[in-house]
Amino acid sequence: MEITSSNIKEVVRQTEIFLIMAIVVLYSFIAYQRNFIWKDDYSLWGDCVEKSSEKARPHNNFGVACNDGGMIDKAIKEINKAIDLKPSFVNAYVSLGNAYLNKGLFDIAIREYRNALRLKTDYAEVYVNIGNANIKKGLIDRAIESYSKALTLKPDSIRARLNIASAYGLKGFTEKALIEYKALAELQPDNPNIYYNMGIAYEKKGLFKEAVIEYNKAIMLNPHDFQARINIERIRKWSRKQGTVN
């Protein structure tokens, strides 16, 4: 198939949609490399629940471990127990929202996040979570509003800035996305995802030389970033067909 400018734009669009969903999954629950850590947390907090069944914190933390392990219904039960024991437990509402988000019940997740905000109105990271839920609902404008609120409360929030940049990309606001990615590169110069995302944004603008530069930065920081390599090769093939150099 001939590689044309429209082909590239379509690939960029599809890649960008995949990317924003990956970012949501990655940043919604403060992801760790979970295999062994989850097992340790599950055992630790399960034991704490048995020994301190009338304390809210063990139930919440055990619920978080269950959610991370994919036992979402059990997580919801444990976190609700924490809230029953301590209705003012802000982070329990956040944990509950995360569990419902993981279950695909986005409106209920937002409800629980808003319950957390009623107790702590300046909780910036909760606004990020609400934005993530709206992304999953396909409500990009609402997501941007939530991310913007988070940044108003916490201008150095990496999660909020990364997600709002990706949301701008989905809306076609490429210049705004690039502004956010450049700010992120100053905050986290060793984060390969930032340069990859910047490459996507430059591709969307048709600035392929700049895109290749950013993809190469991503590869320098993460040699296993095969998607960045694929994107570079696609651009170079297209450039050779056009008789240009990138």
C-alpha positions in Angstrom: 0.0 0.0 0.0 1.3 3.5 -0.9 2.2 5.5 2.2 0.6 8.9 1.9 0.2 11.9 4.2 -3.3 10.8 5.0 -2.1 7.3 5.8 0.3 8.7 8.3 -2.4 10.9 9.8 -4.7 7.9 10.3 -1.9 5.8 11.9 -1.1 8.8 14.2 -4.7 9.1 15.1 -5.1 5.4 15.9 -1.8 5.4 17.8 -2.8 8.4 19.8 -6.1 6.9 20.8 -4.3 3.8 21.9 -1.8 5.9 23.8 -4.3 7.9 25.8 -6.1 4.7 26.9 -2.7 3.2 27.9 -1.9 6.3 29.9 -5.2 6.2 31.7 -4.6 2.6 32.7 -1.1 3.3 33.6 -1.7 6.4 35.8 -5.1 5.8 37.3 -4.0 3.4 40.1 -0.3 4.5 40.7 0.9 1.4 38.9 3.9 -0.6 40.2 5.5 -3.7 38.8 2.9 -5.7 40.7 3.6 -9.4 40.6 5.5 -9.8 43.9 4.5 -6.5 45.4 0.8 -7.3 45.0 1.2 -10.7 46.7 3.1 -9.1 49.6 0.4 -6.4 50.0 -2.4 -8.8 49.7 -0.9 -11.1 52.4 0.1 -8.2 54.6 -3.2 -6.3 54.6 -5.3 -9.5 54.7 -3.5 -10.4 57.9 -4.0 -6.9 59.3 -7.8 -7.2 58.5 -7.9 -10.4 60.5 -6.1 -8.9 63.5 -7.7 -5.4 63.4 -11.1 -6.0 61.8 -12.5 -2.8 63.4 -10.0 -0.4 61.9 -10.7 1.3 58.6 -7.2 1.5 57.2 -6.5 -2.2 56.9 -9.9 -2.8 55.1 -9.1 0.0 52.7 -5.6 -1.1 52.0 -6.7 -4.7 51.6 -9.3 -3.5 49.2 -6.6 -1.7 47.2 -4.6 -4.9 47.0 -7.6 -6.9 45.9 -8.3 -4.3 43.2 -4.7 -4.5 42.0 -5.1 -8.2 41.8 -8.2 -8.1 39.8 -10.6 -9.2 42.6 -12.7 -6.1 42.1 -15.9 -7.2 43.9 -13.9 -8.2 46.9 -12.1 -4.9 46.8 -15.4 -3.0 46.8 -16.7 -5.0 49.7 -13.5 -4.3 51.8 -13.4 -0.6 50.9 -17.1 -0.1 51.8 -16.3 -1.7 55.1 -13.6 0.9 55.6 -16.1 3.7 54.8 -18.7 2.2 57.2 -16.1 2.2 60.0 -14.8 5.7 59.1 -17.2 7.8 56.9 -14.6 10.7 56.8 -11.9 8.5 55.3 -11.1 10.5 52.1 -8.8 8.0 50.5 -11.3 5.2 50.9 -13.7 7.0 48.6 -10.8 7.4 46.1 -10.0 3.7 46.4 -13.7 2.8 45.9 -13.8 5.1 42.8 -10.7 3.3 41.4 -12.3 -0.1 41.9 -15.5 1.0 40.1 -13.3 2.5 37.3 -11.6 -0.8 37.0 -14.9 -2.6 36.9 -16.1 -0.3 34.0 -18.7 1.5 36.1 -17.5 5.0 35.2 -20.4 7.0 36.5 -20.3 5.3 39.9 -16.5 5.8 40.0 -17.1 9.6 39.4 -19.7 9.6 42.1 -17.2 8.2 44.6 -14.4 10.6 43.5 -16.9 13.5 44.1 -17.6 12.1 47.6 -13.9 12.3 48.3 -13.9 15.9 47.0 -16.7 16.8 49.4 -14.3 15.9 52.2 -11.2 17.4 50.6 -12.0 20.1 48.0 -8.4 20.7 47.0 -7.5 17.1 46.3 -5.9 17.6 42.8 -5.2 13.9 42.1 -8.9 13.1 42.4 -9.7 15.6 39.6 -7.2 13.6 37.5 -9.1 10.4 38.3 -12.4 12.1 37.3 -10.7 13.2 34.0 -9.6 9.6 33.4 -13.1 8.3 33.9 -14.5 10.9 31.5 -11.8 9.8 28.9 -13.1 6.3 29.2 -16.6 7.6 28.6 -15.4 9.4 25.5 -16.1 12.8 27.1 -12.8 14.5 26.2 -14.0 18.1 26.9 -15.1 17.2 30.4 -11.8 15.4 30.9 -9.8 18.5 29.9 -11.9 20.5 32.4 -11.0 18.1 35.2 -7.3 17.9 34.3 -7.3 21.8 34.2 -8.7 21.9 37.7 -6.1 19.5 38.9 -3.4 21.7 37.4 -4.9 24.8 39.0 -4.6 23.1 42.4 -1.3 21.4 41.7 0.7 22.9 38.8 3.5 20.3 39.1 1.2 17.3 38.8 2.8 15.0 36.2 -0.3 12.9 35.9 -2.5 15.9 35.2 -0.2 17.5 32.7 0.5 14.3 30.8 -3.1 13.4 30.6 -4.3 16.8 29.5 -1.6 16.9 26.8 -2.9 13.6 25.5 -6.5 14.8 25.7 -5.5 17.9 23.7 -4.0 15.6 21.1 -7.3 13.7 20.8 -9.2 16.9 20.3 -6.7 18.1 17.6 -5.3 20.9 19.7 -1.8 19.9 18.8 -0.1 23.2 19.8 -1.6 23.0 23.2 -0.5 19.4 23.5 3.1 20.3 22.5 3.2 23.1 25.1 2.3 20.6 27.8 4.8 18.0 26.6 7.6 20.6 26.5 6.7 21.6 30.1 6.7 17.9 31.1 10.1 17.4 29.5 11.5 20.1 31.8 9.8 18.4 34.9 10.8 14.9 33.9 13.7 14.9 31.4 14.3 11.2 31.8 10.8 10.1 31.0 10.7 8.4 27.5 6.9 8.5 27.3 7.0 12.3 27.1 9.3 12.3 24.1 7.2 9.6 22.4 4.1 11.6 22.9 5.8 14.7 21.6 6.8 12.7 18.5 3.1 11.8 18.0 2.1 15.5 18.2 4.8 16.6 15.7 3.6 13.8 13.3 0.1 15.1 13.6 1.3 18.6 12.6 3.3 17.1 9.6 6.6 18.0 11.2 8.2 14.7 10.6 11.8 15.7 11.1 11.0 17.0 14.6 9.0 13.8 15.3 12.0 11.6 14.5 14.1 13.7 16.8 11.7 13.1 19.7 11.2 9.4 18.9 15.0 9.0 19.0 15.1 10.7 22.4 12.5 8.2 23.6 14.6 5.3 22.3 17.7 6.6 24.0 15.9 6.5 27.3 14.0 3.2 26.5 15.8 1.0 23.9 12.8 -1.4 24.0 10.4 1.2 22.7 9.7 -0.7 19.5 6.7 1.5 18.6 9.0 4.5 18.4 11.3 2.6 16.1 8.3 1.6 13.9 7.1 5.2 13.7 10.6 6.4 12.7 10.8 3.7 9.9 7.4 4.6 8.6 8.3 8.3 8.4 11.6 7.5 6.6 9.9 5.3 4.1 7.4 8.0 3.4 10.2 10.6 3.2 12.1 8.6 0.6 9.0 8.3 -1.5 8.5 12.1 -1.3 12.2 12.7 -2.1 12.8 14.4 1.2 15.2 13.6 4.1 14.3 13.0 7.7 
